[in-house]
């Protein structure tokens, strides 16, 4: 039994579960959504506002913080929680995705990865142990092991290499972390794309290493929904049930519901915050593209059933005015709404699992989204 994670309710018709992840900075009630704060900030909001919206944790990116201001600088400021004044749990991504996506010169070697900073071209070489040390200096509650990410689609030979390297690096990261005496958690990441044989192998190998939790990586990048669901079902069957599961970078609500049904506990995505800044606002009756002229004289709130600060105080006409004038307040008010929308849905997902009504909740929500065009 894992003392850092307990399952409190299970949906009788699926693998959906409600649980709690215990961390040094408080509990995370699952299923949970982590707003993305790559540079140590959720764009458009103060951390006080993020807390008021009910976010239990945020995701920061080790790659970006390693480059600026640097892990040593953050450690010397008392760690990431103190530096950014966020008292709740923090999960740090290992930065593997950013290394490969932002640096065209990234090169994987058996002992680590060499890459050039996307900021100024400075060359670095990081071993999996180095990535653990960076996150340890940051003081994260949940650290992620360095993995090897490949794009979709990729040849089988490249996927196989990614699985080999990810397991090798995961083993080294786990051994190194064990020697640090940290009270934080280290989670492993599985790869294998949608090749079920390679995904099975990766999942079995990573699960055998005894990580505190497991992330399913390399998905949500163009594979079909049926293949995504197959990988999630395979992962649900193979991953230990007493460890939390994290689907990285997945944010569309319909996908979230399908993943929760298949045993996923934790999610992150830039979708609600990025879309807010771009003027696409999620509501119970579909997406409102606030720049559209039809909202110029619309006195209604963005979503009449929403209780967020934005909907309680401002009209669609005013929100359109702010967006059209590129006012900073536009990003703030829109982000408040979109994050509230997401966090409220996650709260309702958890409640539906606890009340054994998840299947009905899922079907009703998907039907409303199809009808109103949210997805």
Beta strands, then each sheet from edge to edge (+ up, - down):
strand 1: 5-10
strand 2: 17-23
strand 3: 26-30
strand 4: 32-36
strand 5: 57-61
strand 6: 89-93
strand 7: 107-109
strand 8: 112-116
strand 9: 123-126
strand 10: 142-144
strand 11: 185-190
strand 12: 213-216
strand 13: 244-247
strand 14: 266-269
strand 15: 280-283
strand 16: 286-289
sheet 1: 1+ 2- 3+
sheet 2: 4+ 5+ 6+ 10+ 11+ 12+ 13+ 14+ 4+
sheet 3: 7+ 8- 9+
sheet 4: 15+ 16-
end
